Amino acid sequence: MLDLNGHALASESFTVYGAGISSSGAIINTSGTAATVAGSIIMASNTTFSGTGDYSIDGVLSGGFNFTKTGTNTITLSGTNTYTGQANINAGTLLLTSEIDSDIILSAGILAGGNGATSVSNKNLTLSGTGTVSPGNGVAAQLTLGDATTDTFNWTAGTYVWEVAGNMTDSGTDNDSDGVTDADGYGSEGGLITWDILSFSGALNLSGASTGSITIDINEIGSITQTTTQGSYLGEMKILVANNIIGFNESYFTLDSSGFSSQADSTVWKIYHHDNALWLAYQNV
């Protein structure tokens, strides 16, 4: 076991393996001071990364074995990683500012993007249990998953932390002719990053979800302007796009807007599915 203890390691490469002492992690940081690893890390077997203190791995993470994230800390991967095993996120936060070429199993903890429009994983994603995905992690951003139409995003439970930074005013135009007018702003897929969007190259499969098992955690960044006119649902915003969406049912989703402080008490939210995308809209009643 290697305890970084708040230090910055130089650029030498080294090899790690296993789960560490009492499965506490092969690499950990027990200090309240964030640590960094500048060199490359070779995983010689399935390896657990953990700790209570944050740390970043700036070098290349390689090997044909599984990466497992445990512990309450945040681990940042910022290198051009080449490892091909599975990424298991079981606790804490895995913050990606670069790419990984592996399937992601997110059953607890948080998968966060931290670099604006970031390509994160070139393979499949499974989101279940209490797992959370946060594209922007405090800023409006796009999180890109998969690199082929054959990839699959299996979503049975968990939370999507969706953040919006502005331009929610209703445009009065229904560009996709679905009966709901669009917001003035754009998700990052449209070029201007004003709210989060999950972008997946393959199919989104919701068929394993159940009533209320998926939460969309709606959060405001800064001061938001809404249309105040009462009436129909307005300001439709694309929050997820996929090559195909399977098994959508509105009842699977719980829309938690407690983090959206600009809304009036009479504002309610609704989720839609059309054009291989998920959309949020709001209504003033």
LOKOL-382084 format. One line per field, with one value per atom (N, C-alpha, C): residue number from 1; x, y, z; atom name. Coordinates in steps of 0.1 Angstrom, whole numbers, plus 5000, padded with zeros to 4 digits. Layout:
N
num c(NUM|...);
x c(X|...);
y c(Y|...);
z c(Z|...);
atome c(CA|...);
END
This chain:
285
num c(1|1|1|2|2|2|3|3|3|4|4|4|5|5|5|6|6|6|7|7|7|8|8|8|9|9|9|10|10|10|11|11|11|12|12|12|13|13|13|14|14|14|15|15|15|16|16|16|17|17|17|18|18|18|19|19|19|20|20|20|21|21|21|22|22|22|23|23|23|24|24|24|25|25|25|26|26|26|27|27|27|28|28|28|29|29|29|30|30|30|31|31|31|32|32|32|33|33|33|34|34|34|35|35|35|36|36|36|37|37|37|38|38|38|39|39|39|40|40|40|41|41|41|42|42|42|43|43|43|44|44|44|45|45|45|46|46|46|47|47|47|48|48|48|49|49|49|50|50|50|51|51|51|52|52|52|53|53|53|54|54|54|55|55|55|56|56|56|57|57|57|58|58|58|59|59|59|60|60|60|61|61|61|62|62|62|63|63|63|64|64|64|65|65|65|66|66|66|67|67|67|68|68|68|69|69|69|70|70|70|71|71|71|72|72|72|73|73|73|74|74|74|75|75|75|76|76|76|77|77|77|78|78|78|79|79|79|80|80|80|81|81|81|82|82|82|83|83|83|84|84|84|85|85|85|86|86|86|87|87|87|88|88|88|89|89|89|90|90|90|91|91|91|92|92|92|93|93|93|94|94|94|95|95|95|96|96|96|97|97|97|98|98|98|99|99|99|100|100|100|101|101|101|102|102|102|103|103|103|104|104|104|105|105|105|106|106|106|107|107|107|108|108|108|109|109|109|110|110|110|111|111|111|112|112|112|113|113|113|114|114|114|115|115|115|116|116|116|117|117|117|118|118|118|119|119|119|120|120|120|121|121|121|122|122|122|123|123|123|124|124|124|125|125|125|126|126|126|127|127|127|128|128|128|129|129|129|130|130|130|131|131|131|132|132|132|133|133|133|134|134|134|135|135|135|136|136|136|137|137|137|138|138|138|139|139|139|140|140|140|141|141|141|142|142|142|143|143|143|144|144|144|145|145|145|146|146|146|147|147|147|148|148|148|149|149|149|150|150|150|151|151|151|152|152|152|153|153|153|154|154|154|155|155|155|156|156|156|157|157|157|158|158|158|159|159|159|160|160|160|161|161|161|162|162|162|163|163|163|164|164|164|165|165|165|166|166|166|167|167|167|168|168|168|169|169|169|170|170|170|171|171|171|172|172|172|173|173|173|174|174|174|175|175|175|176|176|176|177|177|177|178|178|178|179|179|179|180|180|180|181|181|181|182|182|182|183|183|183|184|184|184|185|185|185|186|186|186|187|187|187|188|188|188|189|189|189|190|190|190|191|191|191|192|192|192|193|193|193|194|194|194|195|195|195|196|196|196|197|197|197|198|198|198|199|199|199|200|200|200|201|201|201|202|202|202|203|203|203|204|204|204|205|205|205|206|206|206|207|207|207|208|208|208|209|209|209|210|210|210|211|211|211|212|212|212|213|213|213|214|214|214|215|215|215|216|216|216|217|217|217|218|218|218|219|219|219|220|220|220|221|221|221|222|222|222|223|223|223|224|224|224|225|225|225|226|226|226|227|227|227|228|228|228|229|229|229|230|230|230|231|231|231|232|232|232|233|233|233|234|234|234|235|235|235|236|236|236|237|237|237|238|238|238|239|239|239|240|240|240|241|241|241|242|242|242|243|243|243|244|244|244|245|245|245|246|246|246|247|247|247|248|248|248|249|249|249|250|250|250|251|251|251|252|252|252|253|253|253|254|254|254|255|255|255|256|256|256|257|257|257|258|258|258|259|259|259|260|260|260|261|261|261|262|262|262|263|263|263|264|264|264|265|265|265|266|266|266|267|267|267|268|268|268|269|269|269|270|270|270|271|271|271|272|272|272|273|273|273|274|274|274|275|275|275|276|276|276|277|277|277|278|278|278|279|279|279|280|280|280|281|281|281|282|282|282|283|283|283|284|284|284|285|285|285);
x c(5008|5000|5009|5005|5012|5003|5007|5000|5007|5000|5006|5008|5000|5002|5003|4996|4996|5008|5016|5028|5025|5035|5035|5046|5042|5052|5057|5070|5076|5072|5078|5073|5077|5084|5088|5075|5077|5066|5067|5056|5057|5045|5045|5035|5028|5015|5006|4997|4992|4983|4975|4964|4957|4948|4943|4934|4940|4953|4959|4956|4962|4960|4945|4940|4926|4916|4920|4912|4910|4920|4919|4924|4929|4934|4949|4953|4967|4974|4966|4971|4960|4965|4955|4962|4954|4959|4951|4959|4952|4953|4960|4962|4950|4948|4938|4943|4956|4962|4962|4957|4956|4970|4970|4983|4982|4994|4994|5004|5001|5010|5013|5025|5028|5032|5037|5042|5031|5035|5026|5024|5012|5010|5006|5012|5009|5001|4989|4982|4986|4992|4996|4985|4974|4963|4951|4939|4929|4933|4931|4936|4926|4927|4918|4925|4918|4923|4913|4919|4910|4916|4910|4915|4905|4909|4901|4905|4917|4922|4922|4920|4919|4933|4933|4946|4943|4952|4951|4962|4958|4968|4969|4981|4983|4989|4996|5003|4993|4998|4990|4988|4975|4971|4969|4977|4977|4976|4973|4972|4958|4957|4945|4937|4936|4929|4919|4911|4900|4905|4900|4902|4890|4892|4881|4883|4873|4874|4865|4872|4865|4869|4864|4868|4860|4861|4852|4858|4871|4878|4874|4880|4879|4892|4892|4904|4901|4911|4910|4920|4914|4922|4923|4936|4937|4947|4952|4962|4954|4962|4957|4957|4947|4947|4945|4952|4951|4947|4944|4940|4927|4925|4914|4905|4907|4898|4886|4878|4865|4868|4860|4861|4849|4852|4841|4841|4831|4830|4820|4826|4818|4816|4824|4823|4831|4828|4835|4833|4842|4841|4852|4849|4859|4857|4867|4866|4874|4868|4875|4877|4889|4892|4899|4898|4904|4896|4901|4894|4899|4889|4893|4887|4893|4888|4883|4873|4868|4853|4847|4833|4833|4822|4821|4809|4811|4800|4799|4788|4786|4774|4777|4766|4765|4775|4775|4786|4786|4796|4792|4802|4799|4809|4804|4812|4810|4821|4820|4829|4824|4832|4837|4849|4855|4862|4859|4867|4858|4846|4837|4832|4833|4829|4840|4838|4848|4844|4852|4849|4855|4846|4850|4853|4843|4845|4841|4850|4847|4840|4834|4827|4813|4809|4795|4795|4783|4781|4769|4770|4759|4757|4745|4742|4731|4734|4724|4726|4717|4719|4718|4728|4729|4740|4743|4753|4748|4758|4754|4763|4758|4766|4763|4775|4774|4783|4777|4785|4794|4789|4797|4804|4798|4804|4806|4796|4796|4796|4798|4797|4789|4782|4774|4784|4781|4791|4785|4792|4788|4796|4790|4797|4794|4805|4803|4807|4798|4800|4799|4808|4807|4814|4818|4824|4818|4807|4801|4786|4779|4764|4760|4770|4768|4769|4775|4776|4763|4762|4749|4751|4741|4740|4728|4731|4720|4718|4706|4702|4690|4692|4681|4678|4687|4685|4696|4696|4706|4702|4712|4709|4717|4710|4717|4716|4728|4729|4729|4718|4717|4718|4727|4729|4727|4720|4717|4722|4729|4735|4728|4718|4710|4703|4697|4690|4678|4670|4659|4646|4647|4635|4629|4616|4610|4611|4615|4617|4604|4593|4581|4581|4592|4593|4594|4586|4587|4595|4608|4616|4615|4611|4610|4595|4586|4572|4566|4570|4565|4554|4550|4540|4545|4558|4564|4575|4573|4583|4596|4607|4621|4626|4636|4643|4652|4655|4664|4678|4683|4697|4699|4710|4714|4722|4720|4729|4742|4752|4766|4766|4757|4756|4753|4746|4743|4754|4765|4776|4778|4767|4768|4765|4774|4773|4765|4752|4743|4736|4736|4731|4738|4738|4744|4737|4745|4739|4748|4741|4748|4746|4757|4757|4763|4755|4759|4757|4768|4768|4759|4757|4749|4735|4729|4715|4715|4704|4701|4690|4693|4683|4677|4664|4658|4648|4649|4639|4640|4652|4653|4650|4646|4642|4628|4624|4611|4606|4594|4587|4596|4600|4607|4622|4627|4641|4652|4649|4659|4655|4665|4663|4671|4664|4670|4671|4683|4685|4688|4678|4678|4684|4695|4703|4706|4705|4708|4722|4729|4742|4740|4742|4740|4725|4722|4708|4702|4690|4684|4672|4670|4658|4649|4636|4626|4615|4607|4595|4585|4578|4569|4555|4552|4538|4533|4521|4514|4509|4508|4501|4508|4510|4516|4530|4536|4550|4558|4569|4577|4592|4600|4614|4620|4616|4621|4637|4643|4658|4663|4671|4676|4687|4685|4695|4702|4698|4704|4701|4711|4709|4716|4710|4715|4712|4718|4715|4701|4697|4684|4680|4668|4663|4653|4655|4647|4640|4627|4620|4617|4615|4612|4598|4598|4585|4586|4578|4579|4578|4571|4570|4583|4593|4606|4613|4610|4618|4612|4620|4617|4625|4617|4624|4625|4637|4640|4645|4637|4641|4644|4647|4651|4663|4672|4684|4683|4670|4667|4660|4668|4663|4655|4657|4650|4635|4631|4618|4608|4596|4585|4579|4571|4565|4556|4551|4542|4548|4561|4568|4569|4565|4566|4574|4580|4588|4583|4587|4582|4594|4594|4604|4598|4604|4598|4609|4604|4612|4608|4616|4614|4627|4627|4639|4652|4651|4662|4669|4661|4667|4657|4662|4654|4654|4643|4641|4634|4638|4631|4624|4612|4605|4598|4595|4589|4575|4567|4554|4551|4546|4542|4527|4522|4508|4502);
y c(4988|5000|5012|5022|5035|5046|5052|5064|5077|5084|5096|5107|5107|5116|5130|5135|5149|5153|5144|5148|5147|5153|5153|5143|5133|5123|5128|5126|5130|5121|5122|5116|5102|5095|5081|5072|5062|5052|5042|5036|5025|5016|5004|4994|4991|4990|4987|4975|4970|4959|4956|4950|4945|4956|4952|4961|4967|4965|4971|4964|4969|4963|4964|4953|4952|4958|4957|4962|4977|4984|4999|5006|4999|5006|5004|5002|5001|5014|5025|5039|5046|5053|5061|5075|5084|5096|5098|5098|5100|5114|5123|5137|5145|5156|5166|5175|5174|5181|5172|5178|5170|5166|5154|5149|5147|5146|5143|5133|5125|5115|5120|5124|5129|5118|5107|5097|5087|5078|5067|5056|5050|5039|5027|5016|5003|4994|4990|4981|4967|4959|4945|4935|4940|4931|4941|4936|4945|4953|4966|4975|4984|4986|4995|5008|5020|5033|5039|5045|5049|5060|5062|5072|5082|5090|5101|5115|5116|5128|5127|5138|5139|5137|5131|5131|5130|5134|5133|5125|5117|5109|5116|5123|5131|5123|5112|5104|5094|5085|5075|5063|5059|5047|5036|5025|5015|5001|4991|4977|4972|4959|4952|4947|4955|4951|4961|4958|4966|4977|4989|5000|5002|5001|5002|5014|5023|5035|5033|5033|5033|5045|5046|5057|5069|5079|5091|5102|5101|5112|5113|5124|5126|5122|5113|5110|5115|5123|5129|5122|5118|5112|5122|5127|5137|5133|5121|5117|5110|5107|5100|5085|5080|5067|5056|5045|5034|5021|5020|5007|5003|4990|4984|4976|4976|4969|4977|4972|4979|4989|5000|5010|5008|5005|5003|5015|5022|5033|5029|5027|5022|5032|5043|5053|5065|5076|5089|5094|5101|5108|5104|5100|5098|5110|5119|5131|5129|5130|5127|5140|5144|5155|5150|5137|5131|5119|5110|5099|5086|5076|5063|5054|5042|5033|5020|5022|5011|5012|5001|5001|5007|5014|5020|5014|5009|5004|5013|5021|5031|5027|5021|5016|5024|5032|5042|5052|5063|5073|5081|5089|5099|5098|5098|5100|5115|5122|5137|5140|5149|5155|5168|5172|5185|5193|5191|5198|5204|5209|5213|5202|5203|5193|5182|5171|5161|5148|5141|5127|5119|5111|5104|5090|5082|5068|5064|5055|5050|5037|5033|5020|5022|5011|5011|5017|5021|5026|5019|5015|5010|5018|5025|5033|5027|5024|5017|5021|5016|5018|5033|5037|5051|5059|5053|5060|5073|5083|5096|5100|5106|5112|5127|5134|5149|5154|5158|5162|5174|5184|5196|5198|5191|5192|5206|5214|5228|5238|5234|5242|5235|5242|5236|5229|5217|5210|5198|5192|5180|5168|5157|5145|5135|5130|5121|5107|5098|5084|5075|5065|5056|5061|5052|5056|5048|5041|5033|5031|5030|5028|5015|5006|4993|4994|5005|5007|5008|5005|5006|5013|5022|5029|5023|5014|5007|5015|5021|5030|5025|5019|5013|5021|5029|5037|5047|5055|5065|5079|5088|5102|5109|5118|5126|5140|5146|5160|5169|5175|5184|5198|5206|5220|5229|5240|5250|5264|5270|5283|5295|5293|5304|5301|5312|5312|5302|5302|5294|5301|5313|5321|5314|5312|5306|5313|5307|5313|5315|5308|5309|5301|5293|5285|5270|5262|5248|5242|5242|5238|5223|5214|5200|5196|5205|5202|5192|5192|5182|5188|5201|5207|5215|5215|5222|5232|5245|5255|5253|5258|5256|5268|5265|5276|5283|5295|5304|5298|5292|5287|5274|5269|5256|5248|5234|5226|5226|5220|5221|5214|5205|5199|5209|5220|5230|5241|5240|5249|5258|5263|5272|5264|5264|5256|5264|5262|5269|5259|5246|5236|5223|5214|5201|5192|5184|5174|5161|5150|5137|5132|5129|5125|5111|5102|5088|5083|5076|5072|5060|5052|5040|5042|5031|5030|5033|5041|5042|5032|5023|5013|5015|5019|5022|5011|5000|4989|4982|4984|4978|4987|5000|5009|5006|5013|5011|5025|5025|5038|5045|5058|5066|5063|5053|5048|5057|5066|5075|5089|5096|5110|5120|5130|5141|5153|5156|5166|5179|5188|5200|5211|5217|5227|5239|5251|5263|5268|5273|5279|5294|5303|5317|5321|5332|5337|5334|5327|5322|5330|5333|5340|5330|5329|5321|5329|5323|5329|5328|5339|5339|5337|5337|5335|5322|5322|5309|5302|5289|5282|5268|5265|5252|5251|5239|5237|5244|5251|5260|5256|5263|5262|5248|5240|5227|5226|5218|5217|5203|5200|5187|5184|5173|5170|5157|5149|5137|5133|5129|5124|5111|5102|5089|5085|5074|5069|5063|5057|5051|5051|5052|5051|5040|5031|5019|5020|5017|5015|5027|5039|5051|5050|5055|5056|5068|5078|5090|5087|5076|5073|5068|5065|5060|5072|5084|5096|5104|5108|5117|5130|5141|5154|5162|5164|5171|5185|5195|5209|5217|5210|5218|5226|5223|5230|5242|5244|5255|5266|5275|5285|5296|5298|5309|5306|5294|5290|5296|5299|5303|5290|5291|5280|5272|5280|5274|5267|5267|5261|5246|5239|5224|5220|5208|5203|5190|5188|5176|5171|5157|5151|5145|5147|5142|5133|5125|5117|5118|5123|5123|5126|5122|5124|5118|5106|5100|5108|5116|5124|5125|5129|5133|5148|5154|5168|5172|5183|5189|5202|5204|5216|5220|5233|5238|5245|5246|5252|5261|5273|5281|5280|5276|5273|5282);
z c(5000|5000|5000|4992|4991|4996|5007|5013|5008|5000|4994|5005|5015|5027|5023|5013|5010|5001|4996|4988|4973|4966|4951|4947|4940|4935|4922|4919|4907|4895|4884|4872|4869|4879|4877|4876|4867|4866|4877|4881|4891|4889|4895|4893|4906|4905|4917|4914|4924|4923|4936|4935|4947|4954|4965|4973|4985|4987|4999|5012|5023|5036|5040|5044|5048|5038|5025|5014|5014|5020|5022|5010|5000|4988|4986|4973|4970|4970|4966|4967|4974|4985|4993|4996|5002|5007|5020|5031|5045|5050|5042|5046|5041|5048|5044|5033|5030|5019|5006|4995|4983|4978|4972|4967|4952|4945|4931|4928|4917|4911|4897|4894|4881|4871|4876|4867|4863|4854|4850|4860|4860|4869|4861|4863|4856|4866|4863|4871|4867|4876|4873|4877|4883|4886|4889|4892|4896|4908|4908|4918|4924|4937|4944|4947|4945|4948|4957|4969|4979|4988|5000|5009|5014|5023|5028|5022|5018|5012|4997|4990|4976|4970|4957|4950|4935|4927|4912|4906|4896|4888|4875|4873|4861|4850|4853|4843|4837|4829|4822|4831|4832|4840|4830|4831|4821|4827|4818|4823|4819|4818|4814|4825|4836|4848|4853|4863|4867|4877|4875|4884|4893|4907|4916|4925|4925|4934|4946|4958|4971|4979|4992|5000|4997|5007|5006|4998|4994|4987|4972|4966|4952|4945|4936|4928|4914|4909|4896|4886|4875|4864|4853|4850|4840|4829|4830|4819|4808|4797|4786|4789|4796|4802|4791|4793|4783|4789|4802|4808|4802|4801|4794|4803|4816|4825|4828|4836|4840|4851|4851|4862|4871|4883|4893|4903|4904|4913|4924|4936|4947|4958|4958|4969|4965|4971|4968|4954|4949|4936|4926|4914|4904|4894|4894|4885|4873|4861|4849|4841|4838|4829|4817|4814|4802|4799|4790|4786|4793|4794|4798|4788|4785|4775|4782|4791|4798|4801|4804|4809|4823|4826|4839|4846|4858|4867|4878|4879|4889|4897|4909|4918|4930|4933|4945|4942|4949|4946|4934|4929|4919|4907|4895|4883|4879|4879|4876|4864|4856|4845|4850|4846|4851|4841|4828|4818|4807|4810|4800|4792|4779|4769|4769|4777|4779|4774|4766|4763|4774|4780|4793|4791|4786|4785|4771|4765|4751|4751|4763|4763|4770|4777|4782|4796|4800|4814|4820|4832|4840|4852|4854|4865|4873|4886|4894|4908|4917|4932|4935|4943|4947|4939|4927|4919|4913|4911|4907|4896|4885|4874|4874|4873|4873|4862|4851|4839|4842|4849|4850|4863|4874|4887|4892|4889|4894|4883|4870|4858|4848|4839|4829|4819|4815|4807|4800|4791|4784|4788|4791|4794|4783|4776|4765|4768|4765|4769|4756|4755|4744|4731|4722|4710|4698|4700|4690|4693|4682|4684|4690|4691|4698|4713|4718|4733|4739|4752|4760|4773|4776|4789|4796|4805|4813|4825|4826|4837|4845|4856|4864|4876|4881|4893|4894|4905|4907|4904|4903|4902|4891|4883|4874|4879|4884|4889|4876|4874|4862|4866|4860|4864|4852|4855|4844|4848|4839|4842|4836|4828|4823|4810|4804|4791|4791|4802|4803|4798|4794|4790|4777|4777|4766|4753|4742|4729|4722|4726|4718|4706|4703|4691|4694|4687|4689|4677|4679|4667|4663|4673|4669|4668|4668|4666|4675|4688|4698|4707|4704|4712|4724|4726|4737|4732|4735|4730|4737|4730|4735|4743|4751|4759|4749|4753|4745|4744|4755|4756|4749|4750|4744|4754|4754|4760|4753|4759|4752|4739|4736|4723|4712|4716|4706|4705|4712|4710|4722|4728|4740|4752|4762|4774|4784|4784|4794|4803|4800|4809|4806|4815|4814|4803|4797|4788|4788|4789|4788|4773|4767|4753|4752|4746|4745|4731|4726|4712|4709|4719|4718|4723|4728|4733|4748|4752|4766|4769|4778|4781|4795|4796|4809|4813|4806|4808|4822|4829|4842|4853|4850|4860|4866|4876|4883|4887|4892|4895|4906|4902|4911|4913|4906|4909|4904|4894|4889|4893|4898|4902|4893|4888|4881|4891|4896|4906|4899|4899|4891|4900|4895|4902|4894|4900|4894|4897|4886|4888|4885|4895|4894|4894|4889|4889|4875|4875|4863|4860|4847|4843|4836|4841|4836|4829|4821|4816|4828|4831|4842|4838|4825|4820|4825|4830|4834|4822|4823|4812|4809|4797|4793|4797|4795|4798|4788|4793|4785|4786|4778|4779|4779|4769|4768|4766|4774|4774|4773|4763|4761|4771|4779|4790|4787|4778|4774|4760|4752|4739|4737|4729|4727|4712|4708|4694|4694|4706|4707|4722|4725|4739|4740|4749|4751|4764|4765|4777|4785|4779|4786|4793|4805|4812|4822|4820|4828|4843|4847|4861|4868|4859|4865|4871|4868|4871|4882|4892|4903|4900|4898|4895|4908|4913|4925|4922|4923|4920|4932|4944|4956|4954|4945|4942|4933|4928|4919|4926|4931|4941|4934|4921|4914|4911|4913|4909|4919|4914|4923|4928|4939|4945|4935|4925|4915|4903|4903|4891|4893|4883|4883|4870|4871|4860|4855|4842|4835|4827|4825|4816|4804|4793|4780|4773|4764|4756|4741|4733|4718|4711|4698|4690|4696|4702|4709|4719|4727|4737|4749|4760|4772|4773|4777|4778|4791|4796|4808|4803|4809|4807|4820|4821|4833|4830|4840|4839|4851|4849|4859|4860|4872|4874|4884);
atome c(N|CA|C|N|CA|C|N|CA|C|N|CA|C|N|CA|C|N|CA|C|N|CA|C|N|CA|C|N|CA|C|N|CA|C|N|CA|C|N|CA|C|N|CA|C|N|CA|C|N|CA|C|N|CA|C|N|CA|C|N|CA|C|N|CA|C|N|CA|C|N|CA|C|N|CA|C|N|CA|C|N|CA|C|N|CA|C|N|CA|C|N|CA|C|N|CA|C|N|CA|C|N|CA|C|N|CA|C|N|CA|C|N|CA|C|N|CA|C|N|CA|C|N|CA|C|N|CA|C|N|CA|C|N|CA|C|N|CA|C|N|CA|C|N|CA|C|N|CA|C|N|CA|C|N|CA|C|N|CA|C|N|CA|C|N|CA|C|N|CA|C|N|CA|C|N|CA|C|N|CA|C|N|CA|C|N|CA|C|N|CA|C|N|CA|C|N|CA|C|N|CA|C|N|CA|C|N|CA|C|N|CA|C|N|CA|C|N|CA|C|N|CA|C|N|CA|C|N|CA|C|N|CA|C|N|CA|C|N|CA|C|N|CA|C|N|CA|C|N|CA|C|N|CA|C|N|CA|C|N|CA|C|N|CA|C|N|CA|C|N|CA|C|N|CA|C|N|CA|C|N|CA|C|N|CA|C|N|CA|C|N|CA|C|N|CA|C|N|CA|C|N|CA|C|N|CA|C|N|CA|C|N|CA|C|N|CA|C|N|CA|C|N|CA|C|N|CA|C|N|CA|C|N|CA|C|N|CA|C|N|CA|C|N|CA|C|N|CA|C|N|CA|C|N|CA|C|N|CA|C|N|CA|C|N|CA|C|N|CA|C|N|CA|C|N|CA|C|N|CA|C|N|CA|C|N|CA|C|N|CA|C|N|CA|C|N|CA|C|N|CA|C|N|CA|C|N|CA|C|N|CA|C|N|CA|C|N|CA|C|N|CA|C|N|CA|C|N|CA|C|N|CA|C|N|CA|C|N|CA|C|N|CA|C|N|CA|C|N|CA|C|N|CA|C|N|CA|C|N|CA|C|N|CA|C|N|CA|C|N|CA|C|N|CA|C|N|CA|C|N|CA|C|N|CA|C|N|CA|C|N|CA|C|N|CA|C|N|CA|C|N|CA|C|N|CA|C|N|CA|C|N|CA|C|N|CA|C|N|CA|C|N|CA|C|N|CA|C|N|CA|C|N|CA|C|N|CA|C|N|CA|C|N|CA|C|N|CA|C|N|CA|C|N|CA|C|N|CA|C|N|CA|C|N|CA|C|N|CA|C|N|CA|C|N|CA|C|N|CA|C|N|CA|C|N|CA|C|N|CA|C|N|CA|C|N|CA|C|N|CA|C|N|CA|C|N|CA|C|N|CA|C|N|CA|C|N|CA|C|N|CA|C|N|CA|C|N|CA|C|N|CA|C|N|CA|C|N|CA|C|N|CA|C|N|CA|C|N|CA|C|N|CA|C|N|CA|C|N|CA|C|N|CA|C|N|CA|C|N|CA|C|N|CA|C|N|CA|C|N|CA|C|N|CA|C|N|CA|C|N|CA|C|N|CA|C|N|CA|C|N|CA|C|N|CA|C|N|CA|C|N|CA|C|N|CA|C|N|CA|C|N|CA|C|N|CA|C|N|CA|C|N|CA|C|N|CA|C|N|CA|C|N|CA|C|N|CA|C|N|CA|C|N|CA|C|N|CA|C|N|CA|C|N|CA|C|N|CA|C|N|CA|C|N|CA|C|N|CA|C|N|CA|C|N|CA|C|N|CA|C|N|CA|C|N|CA|C|N|CA|C|N|CA|C|N|CA|C|N|CA|C|N|CA|C|N|CA|C|N|CA|C|N|CA|C|N|CA|C|N|CA|C|N|CA|C|N|CA|C|N|CA|C|N|CA|C|N|CA|C|N|CA|C|N|CA|C|N|CA|C|N|CA|C|N|CA|C|N|CA|C|N|CA|C|N|CA|C|N|CA|C|N|CA|C|N|CA|C|N|CA|C|N|CA|C|N|CA|C|N|CA|C|N|CA|C|N|CA|C|N|CA|C|N|CA|C|N|CA|C|N|CA|C|N|CA|C|N|CA|C|N|CA|C|N|CA|C|N|CA|C|N|CA|C|N|CA|C|N|CA|C|N|CA|C|N|CA|C|N|CA|C|N|CA|C|N|CA|C|N|CA|C|N|CA|C|N|CA|C|N|CA|C|N|CA|C|N|CA|C|N|CA|C|N|CA|C);
END
